[in-house]
Amino acid sequence: MFEDLQIKKGGKVIFGGNQHGWVIGGGTVSLKPIISINNVLLVDGLKHNLLSISQLCDSGNSVVFNRDQCIVNNSNGTRLFVANRRDNL
């Protein structure tokens, strides 16, 4: 999913349960044709894609959660994407 990826070493990402993973790269992920997310980290051994809600909001987007889904809109109110809830994710 990376549009561009720069391999680099440096940093540790800590998840819930005090688990961690090592950063092995970073770049831009493109969810074409609507959105690109910058400063995305590639973490060794991570088995799921994780999205930083605060990073999306810091980029001028809004994020709304309801019982069944998560909706991300840009600063103009245009819907960028919807993620449906599956179990507890």
Stockholm file with secondary structure:
# STOCKHOLM 1.0

chainA/1-89         MFEDLQIKKGGKVIFGGNQHGWVIGGGTVSLKPIISINNVLLVDGLKHNLLSISQLCDSGNSVVFNRDQCIVNNSNGTRLFVANRRDNL
#=GR chainA/1-89 SS CEEEEEECCCCEEECGGGCEEEEEEEEEEEETTTEEEEEEEEETTCCSCCCCHHHHHHTTCEEEECSSEEEEECTTSCEEEEEECCTTC
#=GC SS_cons        CEEEEEECCCCEEECGGGCEEEEEEEEEEEETTTEEEEEEEEETTCCSCCCCHHHHHHTTCEEEECSSEEEEECTTSCEEEEEECCTTC
//
